[in-house]
Amino acid sequence: MSFPPWIRRRFSAALLLLFLVALSFAVVATAADGASQDNGAKTPSCNNPFKMVKVKIWVDGVEGKDLAGLTASFGATLPEEANKSPKLPAVLSNPLNGCSSSSSKLSGSVAVSTRGDCDFITKANVAQSGGAAALLVINDKEALDQMACSGNDTSVNISIPVLIIPKSSGDDVNKYITDKHVELLLYAPTRPIVAYSVVFLWAMSVGTIITASFWQEFGTSETDERYNELSKESSNARPGSDDDQEIVDISVKGAVAFVISASTFLVLLYFFMSSWFVWLLIVLFCIGGVQGMHNCIMTPIARKCRNCPQKKLNLPLFGEVSIVSFVVAIFCIIFAVVWAINRRASYSWVGQDILGICLMITILQLARLPNIKVATVLLCCAFVYDIFWVFLSPLIFHQSVMIAVARGDNSGGESIPMLLRVPRASDPWGGYDMIGFGDILFPGLLVSFAFRFDKANKKRFANGYFLWLIIGYAFGLFFTYLGLYLMNGHGQPALLYLVPCTLGVCVVLGFMRGDLGKLWNYSPESSSTTSGEA
């Protein structure tokens, strides 16, 4: 909505807060990544690849929700298609830990036991000697730990499939198996090498940065007149005044402060993650998304209708507001509210991505890098930040803090909204591929600077920096997803790939062209639209 200056300043402050929150999420991951590492001995009879397993369940003949599991590095392999696997009765081992001969009849069934008290090989041997057709181990936590052989298992002769399921899935099985007839069907479908969702997410990320960069050319020059024409007319307002547009140039101190603050916020989320905390983020996301969406809709309308007569309303707090702007604002609010209400629906990713893209386009107009010196400080700090919280934080916190927060662990089923996500429709496991806002905003600030630098210095695409940074970002994101694939879906610190492919390209090109000094100390002519420094 077109607001008076004091309202717009508050929205600018809110968007800066969202900018900080968004920078906290710089990870590319898959939503169903739950397997953890357990390095064990590799022997000729213990070298099966770990594969995800689908567990179909029937309770008294009624099919239930599929469960997910992970095979062991030993035992028989499972078929890839459900129609090639038999439906088998499930029987609880007695004792339940499966460490000694079971008093329950296991012949021709799936033996169900809990983790603990003995190693996995012992459990498998007990189930196999009892005539079980398969062994299903219920984990004592939600992760899918990899069941490998220990160093003492020099001779393993397990001929039945062995798999592990999370604790919550095991609780579901235990709930029915005591007094009802439970049947299980186990198979291990393969995932496609290239998922369409990854291609779509890659295109959305690259497209968002390109759009945000060109938005400066498309909308900024008209922004001041748009506010004057479509919102309250002020006798002392002039085009390009500070009141009309709040833009913040990031300083070196601000760059360091942003990364430190983002780290602090990430740790707070990790320790105090709860449904109410996520709800607070959802509210902030909706507020920023509404403002961003309104800006993205009103800018082209204002550009096309600069000389059109405007009917206005006199609203409390807002003063005179054009009817068009008011209607668009109401639409954006309704859109955000409908998304928030239906955020768990299968189609909610569409609304989340639309609001997120609009929010990021607006943030990239609000926060800007003045030169490569600030960009180097910001992106190098972000580079270390991303690697630490994805790869090194498990050494301190026993799990990746970034991935745990991005997946919404301990959030009561709620998920963090500061992500673009796309469902894996071609994947038999479903789930989502996702990318954090930080992986778009950090490089996006540099790419937007390159666009402004090229324009100010009248550089053509091929001789400028914008085109090459876009290409570098596209390749960097490609390498990120390649790393995600090679590491079996383990979340990747995308900035590990994106920073060298953007900042590195800019520095190398600048050095080769003799522009590095100018890029490093570049100071755009003071603009009336720049109101502050962060």
C-alpha positions as CSV (number, residue, x, y, z in Angstrom):
1,M,0.0,0.0,0.0
2,S,1.2,3.6,-0.6
3,F,1.9,5.0,2.9
4,P,2.8,8.3,4.4
5,P,6.5,8.8,5.1
6,W,6.4,7.7,8.8
7,I,4.5,4.5,7.9
8,R,7.0,3.7,5.1
9,R,9.9,4.2,7.5
10,R,8.4,1.6,9.9
11,F,7.9,-0.8,7.0
12,S,11.6,-0.2,6.0
13,A,12.6,-1.1,9.6
14,A,10.4,-4.2,9.4
15,L,11.9,-5.3,6.1
16,L,15.4,-4.8,7.5
17,L,14.4,-7.1,10.3
18,L,13.1,-9.6,7.8
19,F,16.4,-9.1,5.9
20,L,18.3,-10.2,9.0
21,V,16.0,-13.2,9.6
22,A,16.2,-14.2,5.9
23,L,20.0,-14.1,5.9
24,S,19.9,-16.7,8.7
25,F,18.8,-19.3,6.2
26,A,21.5,-20.1,3.7
27,V,21.2,-23.8,3.0
28,V,20.1,-26.0,0.1
29,A,18.5,-29.2,1.4
30,T,15.9,-31.8,1.0
31,A,13.0,-31.9,3.4
32,A,13.1,-35.7,3.9
33,D,16.8,-35.9,4.7
34,G,16.9,-37.9,7.9
35,A,19.7,-40.4,7.6
36,S,22.7,-39.9,9.8
37,Q,26.2,-41.2,9.4
38,D,27.5,-44.3,11.3
39,N,30.8,-45.3,9.9
40,G,31.3,-49.1,10.4
41,A,33.6,-51.8,9.1
42,K,33.4,-52.8,5.5
43,T,33.6,-56.5,4.9
44,P,32.7,-58.6,1.8
45,S,29.4,-59.5,3.5
46,C,28.8,-56.1,4.9
47,N,29.1,-53.7,1.9
48,N,25.5,-53.1,0.8
49,P,24.6,-49.5,0.0
50,F,22.3,-47.8,2.4
51,K,19.0,-47.4,0.7
52,M,15.7,-45.7,1.6
53,V,12.8,-48.1,2.1
54,K,9.1,-47.7,1.8
55,V,7.1,-49.6,4.4
56,K,3.4,-50.1,3.4
57,I,1.3,-51.1,6.3
58,W,-2.2,-52.7,6.6
59,V,-4.1,-52.9,9.9
60,D,-6.9,-55.5,9.8
61,G,-6.8,-55.3,6.1
62,V,-7.1,-51.5,5.9
63,E,-4.1,-49.8,4.3
64,G,-2.4,-47.1,6.4
65,K,0.1,-44.3,5.7
66,D,3.4,-45.4,4.2
67,L,6.4,-45.3,6.5
68,A,10.1,-44.7,5.6
69,G,13.1,-46.7,6.6
70,L,16.7,-47.3,5.8
71,T,18.4,-50.6,4.9
72,A,21.5,-52.0,6.7
73,S,24.9,-52.5,5.1
74,F,24.3,-56.3,5.5
75,G,21.5,-58.7,4.7
76,A,19.4,-59.3,1.6
77,T,18.4,-56.5,-0.7
78,L,14.8,-55.4,-1.2
79,P,13.0,-55.2,-4.6
80,E,12.6,-51.8,-6.2
81,E,8.9,-52.3,-7.1
82,A,6.1,-52.9,-4.6
83,N,4.5,-55.6,-6.8
84,K,7.6,-57.8,-6.5
85,S,7.6,-57.8,-2.7
86,P,5.3,-60.0,-0.6
87,K,2.9,-58.8,2.1
88,L,4.1,-60.2,5.4
89,P,2.6,-60.3,8.9
90,A,4.4,-58.2,11.5
91,V,5.3,-59.9,14.9
92,L,6.8,-58.3,18.0
93,S,10.0,-60.0,19.2
94,N,9.8,-61.4,22.7
95,P,12.0,-60.0,24.3
96,L,11.3,-56.8,22.5
97,N,15.0,-55.9,22.1
98,G,15.5,-59.0,19.9
99,C,18.8,-59.9,21.5
100,S,17.8,-63.5,22.4
101,S,15.6,-66.2,21.0
102,S,12.1,-65.1,20.7
103,S,9.2,-66.9,22.4
104,S,6.9,-65.4,19.7
105,K,6.6,-67.3,16.5
106,L,8.6,-65.4,13.9
107,S,8.5,-67.9,11.0
108,G,7.5,-66.2,7.7
109,S,7.0,-62.8,9.3
110,V,8.6,-59.4,9.7
111,A,10.3,-59.5,13.2
112,V,9.9,-56.1,15.0
113,S,12.4,-55.2,17.7
114,T,13.7,-52.1,19.4
115,R,17.2,-50.7,19.2
116,G,19.6,-51.2,22.1
117,D,21.1,-53.9,24.5
118,C,23.0,-55.6,21.6
119,D,24.4,-54.9,18.2
120,F,22.4,-55.0,15.0
121,I,24.2,-58.2,13.7
122,T,23.0,-60.1,16.9
123,K,19.4,-58.9,16.4
124,A,19.5,-60.0,12.7
125,N,21.0,-63.4,13.6
126,V,18.3,-64.0,16.2
127,A,15.5,-63.0,13.8
128,Q,16.9,-65.2,11.0
129,S,17.4,-68.2,13.3
130,G,13.7,-67.9,14.3
131,G,12.6,-68.1,10.7
132,A,11.8,-64.4,10.2
133,A,11.6,-63.2,6.6
134,A,12.8,-59.7,7.5
135,L,13.9,-57.6,10.6
136,L,12.5,-54.2,11.3
137,V,14.4,-52.3,14.0
138,I,12.7,-49.3,15.8
139,N,15.2,-46.6,16.4
140,D,15.3,-44.7,19.8
141,K,15.3,-41.3,18.0
142,E,13.8,-39.7,14.9
143,A,16.9,-40.0,12.7
144,L,17.5,-43.0,10.4
145,D,20.9,-44.2,11.7
146,Q,23.0,-46.3,9.3
147,M,23.3,-49.9,10.5
148,A,26.8,-51.0,9.7
149,C,29.0,-53.8,10.9
150,S,31.3,-53.3,13.9
151,G,35.0,-54.0,13.7
152,N,34.5,-57.4,15.4
153,D,32.1,-58.7,12.7
154,T,34.6,-60.4,10.5
155,S,32.1,-63.0,9.2
156,V,28.5,-61.9,8.6
157,N,26.0,-64.4,7.1
158,I,22.6,-62.6,7.1
159,S,20.3,-63.6,4.3
160,I,17.1,-61.6,5.3
161,P,16.5,-57.9,4.7
162,V,17.2,-55.6,7.7
163,L,16.0,-52.1,8.1
164,I,15.5,-49.3,10.6
165,I,12.6,-46.9,11.1
166,P,12.3,-43.7,13.2
167,K,10.9,-43.8,16.7
168,S,7.6,-42.1,15.8
169,S,7.0,-44.6,13.0
170,G,7.8,-47.5,15.4
171,D,5.3,-46.0,17.9
172,D,2.6,-46.2,15.2
173,V,3.5,-49.9,14.5
174,N,3.5,-50.8,18.2
175,K,0.1,-49.1,18.7
176,Y,-1.6,-51.6,16.4
177,I,0.5,-54.7,16.5
178,T,-0.4,-55.8,20.1
179,D,-4.1,-56.4,19.5
180,K,-4.6,-56.2,15.7
181,H,-3.4,-58.0,12.6
182,V,-0.6,-55.9,11.0
183,E,0.9,-56.7,7.6
184,L,3.9,-55.0,6.1
185,L,5.3,-54.7,2.5
186,L,8.9,-53.6,2.1
187,Y,10.5,-52.3,-1.1
188,A,13.2,-49.8,-2.0
189,P,12.3,-47.6,-5.0
190,T,15.1,-45.6,-6.6
191,R,15.1,-41.9,-6.9
192,P,15.5,-40.1,-10.2
193,I,19.0,-38.8,-10.9
194,V,17.6,-35.3,-12.0
195,A,14.5,-34.1,-10.3
196,Y,12.3,-31.5,-12.1
197,S,11.9,-29.7,-8.7
198,V,15.6,-28.9,-8.6
199,V,15.5,-27.4,-12.1
200,F,12.5,-25.3,-11.2
201,L,14.0,-24.1,-8.0
202,W,17.3,-23.3,-9.8
203,A,15.3,-21.2,-12.4
204,M,13.3,-19.4,-9.7
205,S,16.5,-18.5,-7.8
206,V,18.3,-17.2,-10.8
207,G,15.1,-15.5,-12.1
208,T,14.6,-13.7,-8.7
209,I,18.0,-12.1,-8.8
210,I,17.7,-11.1,-12.5
211,T,14.2,-9.6,-11.8
212,A,15.4,-7.7,-8.7
213,S,18.3,-6.2,-10.6
214,F,16.2,-5.1,-13.5
215,W,13.5,-3.9,-11.1
216,Q,15.8,-0.9,-10.3
217,E,15.6,0.1,-14.0
218,F,12.0,-0.8,-14.3
219,G,10.5,0.6,-11.2
220,T,12.9,2.8,-9.2
221,S,12.9,5.7,-11.6
222,E,9.1,5.9,-11.4
223,T,8.8,5.1,-7.7
224,D,8.8,8.6,-6.4
225,E,6.2,9.7,-8.9
226,R,4.2,6.6,-8.2
227,Y,3.9,7.5,-4.6
228,N,3.0,11.1,-5.4
229,E,0.3,10.0,-7.8
230,L,-1.2,7.0,-6.1
231,S,-0.9,8.0,-2.5
232,K,-1.3,11.0,-0.3
233,E,-0.3,14.3,-2.1
234,S,2.0,16.4,0.0
235,S,2.6,20.0,-0.8
236,N,6.1,19.9,0.5
237,A,7.0,16.5,-1.1
238,R,9.2,16.5,-4.1
239,P,10.2,13.6,-6.4
240,G,13.1,11.7,-5.0
241,S,12.8,13.0,-1.5
242,D,14.0,10.9,1.4
243,D,10.4,10.5,2.5
244,D,9.4,8.7,-0.6
245,Q,11.9,5.9,-0.6
246,E,14.1,4.5,2.2
247,I,17.3,2.8,0.8
248,V,20.1,1.6,3.1
249,D,23.7,1.3,1.9
250,I,25.4,-1.5,3.8
251,S,28.7,-0.5,5.4
252,V,31.7,-2.7,6.4
253,K,30.6,-2.6,10.0
254,G,27.0,-3.3,9.0
255,A,28.1,-6.3,6.9
256,V,29.9,-7.9,9.9
257,A,27.0,-7.0,12.2
258,F,24.5,-8.6,9.9
259,V,26.4,-11.9,9.8
260,I,27.0,-11.9,13.6
261,S,23.3,-11.1,14.2
262,A,22.2,-13.8,11.8
263,S,24.4,-16.3,13.7
264,T,22.8,-15.2,17.0
265,F,19.3,-15.5,15.6
266,L,20.1,-18.9,14.2
267,V,21.3,-20.2,17.6
268,L,18.2,-18.8,19.3
269,L,16.0,-20.6,16.8
270,Y,17.9,-23.8,17.4
271,F,17.6,-23.7,21.1
272,F,14.1,-22.2,21.5
273,M,12.4,-23.5,18.4
274,S,8.7,-24.0,19.1
275,S,5.4,-23.6,17.3
276,W,4.9,-20.1,18.7
277,F,8.4,-19.0,17.6
278,V,7.7,-20.3,14.1
279,W,4.3,-18.5,14.2
280,L,6.1,-15.2,15.0
281,L,8.3,-15.8,11.9
282,I,5.2,-16.6,9.8
283,V,3.6,-13.3,10.9
284,L,6.8,-11.3,10.1
285,F,7.0,-13.2,6.8
286,C,3.4,-12.3,5.9
287,I,3.9,-8.6,6.8
288,G,7.0,-8.4,4.6
289,G,5.4,-10.5,1.9
290,V,2.3,-8.3,1.7
291,Q,4.5,-5.2,1.4
292,G,6.7,-6.8,-1.2
293,M,3.8,-8.2,-3.2
294,H,2.1,-4.8,-3.1
295,N,5.2,-3.1,-4.4
296,C,5.6,-5.7,-7.2
297,I,2.0,-5.2,-8.3
298,M,1.8,-1.5,-8.0
299,T,5.1,-0.6,-9.8
300,P,4.0,-1.8,-13.2
301,I,0.5,-0.4,-12.7
302,A,1.9,3.0,-11.8
303,R,4.3,2.9,-14.8
304,K,1.4,2.2,-17.2
305,C,-1.0,4.6,-15.6
306,R,1.2,7.6,-14.7
307,N,-1.2,10.1,-16.4
308,C,-4.5,8.3,-15.6
309,P,-6.9,10.0,-13.2
310,Q,-6.9,8.5,-9.8
311,K,-9.8,8.3,-7.4
312,K,-8.8,8.5,-3.8
313,L,-10.0,7.5,-0.4
314,N,-9.3,9.3,2.9
315,L,-8.3,6.7,5.4
316,P,-7.3,7.1,9.1
317,L,-3.5,7.0,9.6
318,F,-2.9,6.6,5.9
319,G,-4.4,9.8,4.6
320,E,-5.4,10.0,0.9
321,V,-4.8,6.6,-0.8
322,S,-5.7,5.7,-4.3
323,I,-8.5,3.2,-4.7
324,V,-6.3,1.1,-6.9
325,S,-3.5,0.9,-4.3
326,F,-6.1,0.2,-1.6
327,V,-7.7,-2.7,-3.6
328,V,-4.2,-4.2,-4.3
329,A,-3.3,-4.0,-0.6
330,I,-6.5,-5.8,0.4
331,F,-5.8,-8.5,-2.2
332,C,-2.2,-8.9,-0.9
333,I,-3.4,-9.2,2.7
334,I,-6.1,-11.8,1.8
335,F,-3.5,-13.7,-0.2
336,A,-1.1,-13.8,2.8
337,V,-3.8,-14.8,5.2
338,V,-5.1,-17.6,3.0
339,W,-1.6,-18.9,2.7
340,A,-1.0,-18.8,6.4
341,I,-4.3,-20.7,7.1
342,N,-3.5,-23.3,4.5
343,R,0.3,-23.4,5.0
344,R,0.3,-27.2,5.6
345,A,-1.7,-28.0,2.4
346,S,0.1,-29.7,-0.5
347,Y,-0.3,-26.6,-2.7
348,S,0.9,-24.1,-0.1
349,W,4.4,-24.0,-1.5
350,V,3.0,-21.8,-4.4
351,G,1.9,-19.1,-2.1
352,Q,5.0,-19.3,0.0
353,D,7.3,-18.9,-3.1
354,I,5.2,-16.0,-4.5
355,L,5.4,-14.1,-1.2
356,G,9.0,-15.0,-0.7
357,I,10.1,-13.8,-4.2
358,C,8.2,-10.6,-3.8
359,L,9.8,-10.0,-0.4
360,M,13.3,-10.6,-1.7
361,I,12.8,-8.3,-4.7
362,T,11.7,-5.6,-2.3
363,I,14.6,-6.2,0.1
364,L,17.1,-6.0,-2.8
365,Q,15.7,-2.6,-3.5
366,L,16.0,-1.5,0.1
367,A,19.5,-2.8,1.0
368,R,22.4,-2.1,-1.4
369,L,26.1,-2.7,-1.5
370,P,28.1,0.5,-2.3
371,N,31.3,-1.2,-3.6
372,I,33.2,-4.4,-3.8
373,K,35.1,-3.7,-0.5
374,V,31.8,-4.1,1.4
375,A,30.7,-7.0,-0.8
376,T,34.0,-8.8,0.0
377,V,33.6,-8.4,3.8
378,L,29.9,-9.4,3.7
379,L,30.3,-12.4,1.4
380,C,33.5,-13.7,3.0
381,C,31.8,-13.5,6.4
382,A,28.7,-15.2,5.0
383,F,31.0,-17.9,3.4
384,V,32.5,-18.8,6.8
385,Y,29.1,-18.5,8.4
386,D,27.4,-20.9,6.1
387,I,30.2,-23.6,6.2
388,F,30.4,-23.4,10.0
389,W,26.6,-23.8,10.7
390,V,26.1,-26.6,8.1
391,F,29.3,-28.6,8.3
392,L,31.2,-27.7,11.5
393,S,28.3,-27.1,14.0
394,P,27.8,-30.8,14.5
395,L,31.1,-30.9,16.3
396,I,29.6,-28.7,19.0
397,F,25.9,-29.3,18.8
398,H,26.0,-32.9,17.6
399,Q,23.9,-32.0,14.5
400,S,23.9,-29.4,11.8
401,V,22.2,-26.4,13.3
402,M,21.3,-24.8,9.9
403,I,19.7,-28.0,8.6
404,A,17.9,-28.7,11.9
405,V,16.4,-25.2,11.9
406,A,15.6,-25.3,8.1
407,R,13.7,-28.6,8.5
408,G,11.8,-27.3,11.5
409,D,13.0,-29.9,14.0
410,N,11.3,-29.4,17.4
411,S,8.8,-26.9,15.9
412,G,5.7,-28.9,16.6
413,G,5.1,-29.7,12.9
414,E,5.5,-26.1,11.7
415,S,8.1,-25.2,9.1
416,I,10.2,-22.1,8.6
417,P,8.7,-19.9,5.9
418,M,12.0,-18.2,4.9
419,L,12.7,-20.7,2.2
420,L,11.7,-21.3,-1.4
421,R,10.5,-24.8,-1.8
422,V,9.2,-27.0,-4.6
423,P,7.7,-30.5,-4.2
424,R,9.6,-33.5,-5.6
425,A,6.8,-34.7,-7.8
426,S,8.9,-37.2,-9.7
427,D,10.4,-38.6,-6.5
428,P,8.7,-41.7,-5.1
429,W,9.6,-40.4,-1.6
430,G,7.9,-37.0,-2.2
431,G,9.1,-34.2,0.1
432,Y,10.5,-30.9,-1.0
433,D,13.7,-29.4,-2.4
434,M,14.4,-26.0,-0.8
435,I,16.8,-23.1,-0.8
436,G,17.2,-20.5,1.9
437,F,16.6,-16.8,1.3
438,G,20.2,-16.1,2.3
439,D,21.4,-18.1,-0.8
440,I,19.6,-15.6,-3.0
441,L,20.0,-12.4,-1.0
442,F,23.7,-12.5,-0.3
443,P,24.7,-13.0,-4.0
444,G,21.8,-10.9,-5.1
445,L,23.2,-7.8,-3.4
446,L,26.4,-8.2,-5.3
447,V,24.7,-8.9,-8.7
448,S,22.4,-5.8,-8.1
449,F,25.5,-3.7,-7.4
450,A,27.1,-5.0,-10.7
451,F,24.0,-4.0,-12.6
452,R,24.1,-0.4,-11.1
453,F,27.9,-0.2,-11.8
454,D,27.5,-1.2,-15.4
455,K,24.7,1.3,-15.9
456,A,26.6,4.1,-14.3
457,N,29.7,3.4,-16.3
458,K,27.7,2.7,-19.6
459,K,29.1,-0.8,-19.9
460,R,27.5,-3.2,-22.4
461,F,26.4,-6.6,-21.2
462,A,29.5,-8.5,-22.6
463,N,31.9,-5.8,-21.3
464,G,30.2,-5.3,-18.0
465,Y,29.9,-7.5,-14.9
466,F,26.2,-8.1,-14.4
467,L,25.9,-10.8,-17.2
468,W,29.0,-12.7,-15.9
469,L,27.9,-12.6,-12.3
470,I,24.5,-14.0,-13.3
471,I,26.2,-16.8,-15.2
472,G,28.5,-17.4,-12.2
473,Y,25.6,-17.5,-9.8
474,A,23.8,-20.0,-12.1
475,F,26.8,-22.2,-12.3
476,G,27.4,-21.9,-8.5
477,L,23.9,-23.0,-7.8
478,F,24.3,-25.9,-10.2
479,F,27.5,-27.0,-8.3
480,T,25.5,-26.7,-5.1
481,Y,22.9,-29.2,-6.3
482,L,25.6,-31.4,-7.7
483,G,27.1,-31.5,-4.3
484,L,23.7,-32.2,-2.8
485,Y,23.4,-35.2,-5.1
486,L,26.9,-36.5,-4.6
487,M,26.4,-36.3,-0.8
488,N,23.2,-38.3,-0.9
489,G,20.9,-35.4,-0.1
490,H,22.8,-34.0,2.9
491,G,22.1,-30.3,3.1
492,Q,24.8,-28.1,1.5
493,P,26.2,-24.7,2.5
494,A,25.3,-23.1,-0.8
495,L,27.5,-20.1,-0.2
496,L,30.5,-22.4,-0.3
497,Y,29.8,-22.6,-4.1
498,L,28.1,-19.3,-4.7
499,V,30.6,-16.9,-3.2
500,P,33.6,-18.1,-5.4
501,C,31.3,-18.1,-8.5
502,T,30.1,-14.6,-7.9
503,L,32.6,-12.5,-5.9
504,G,35.5,-14.5,-7.3
505,V,34.3,-13.9,-10.8
506,C,33.9,-10.2,-10.2
507,V,37.3,-9.8,-8.6
508,V,39.1,-11.8,-11.3
509,L,37.3,-9.9,-14.1
510,G,38.0,-6.6,-12.4
511,F,41.7,-7.4,-12.1
512,M,42.0,-8.5,-15.8
513,R,40.2,-5.4,-17.0
514,G,42.0,-2.9,-14.7
515,D,38.7,-2.0,-12.9
516,L,39.5,-3.6,-9.6
517,G,40.5,-0.3,-7.9
518,K,37.4,1.4,-9.1
519,L,35.1,-1.5,-8.1
520,W,36.8,-1.6,-4.6
521,N,36.5,2.1,-3.8
522,Y,33.4,2.8,-6.0
523,S,31.2,5.5,-4.5
524,P,28.0,6.2,-6.4
525,E,27.0,9.8,-6.5
526,S,24.9,10.6,-3.5
527,S,21.3,10.0,-4.4
528,S,18.3,11.6,-2.8
529,T,16.8,8.1,-2.4
530,T,19.5,6.9,-0.1
531,S,18.5,7.7,3.4
532,G,20.8,5.8,5.6
533,E,23.6,3.4,6.2
534,A,23.7,0.0,8.0
